[in-house]
Amino acid sequence: MDAWFELKERCARRESQALGGLSPNAYHELEQAINNNPTDYVKTNDEKALLILARALDRVMQERKNDDMLDDAAFEQEHERRMKRLAGACEQALELDKDCLDARTVRAIARHASRPDDLLSALLRLEDEYKPLSTSGVDPAKRRAESRLMDAAARSCLDTGRIQMTITRCQTLIEHNSTDEIGAHLTLSLAYARMENEDALDALDAQFKREGNTWMNLSRTLLLYKLNRLNAARRALSEFDRSCEGAAYALLRPTFVDCYLPDRPRFKAKSFQEALLAMHEADPAVSDTPDFVGWATEQPSILTSAQQFAHKNGLEW
């Protein structure tokens, strides 16, 4: 999440209301002033809570840049310490604003990131308490926080094999926001692949104008492979490889991606980052498809593409 955006928007809305309403030009000037010095405008407890969360998330992102230098044991220790600090920051935020849903969602992830079933239970408890997207007329900031919670719960359902629960949440998110900025349709494509529901996957692809993202291409490849339509699966695999930089390498040499806090990180379309995120989220589906990676490795063009990408970018092979 962009906690700074949420904070600055909240400050701008409050300042505007305090001034009795502003013209569009005046509101734009206010936004610019807040963008330049957001902490100068933080006044209320809910804003202070978001400031704590924004700074805590910044710290996590900065510390993650050093993870490649750590061996496995050192990484595990640092990751545990990092999540404890993040959970503690969320506690501080919640002392100021007990209803800061983003802080509660991030706290659940920080506490249970390494235990998928426990994380799912924690997120479902939050859903039961907040009943996200169940009412109309809620302000956009609250809607975004609720969407982030439901999106995190949907991905957690997928991670733990609760496929129908995944589908229900993703469909609800899309119903409430047809443009789906949060990316529920990406998660949904993987769920349909695991269910071997080709008709639903085709309808979803058409609904989003066949945008050709890595999740959809991988989902189609998985589904066709599971249905033993191998010629079609090979064509889909080739399209998966062509559609995104380093896609073949990401499939054949999965790379660790840390937990989302709480939603999918931003990525550039068709970039290697997109491939990494898609493969990270697809890992349960891939693991649940016997011999899929071995079959993909046997395809000469895929193996060559992966090797060339590795050599070009100085990656291990």
Summary of the structure (lengths in Angstrom):
residues: 317
radius of gyration: 21.1
end to end distance: 33.3
largest distance: 67.0
contacts: 987
relative contact order: 0.07
helix: 74%
strand: 0%
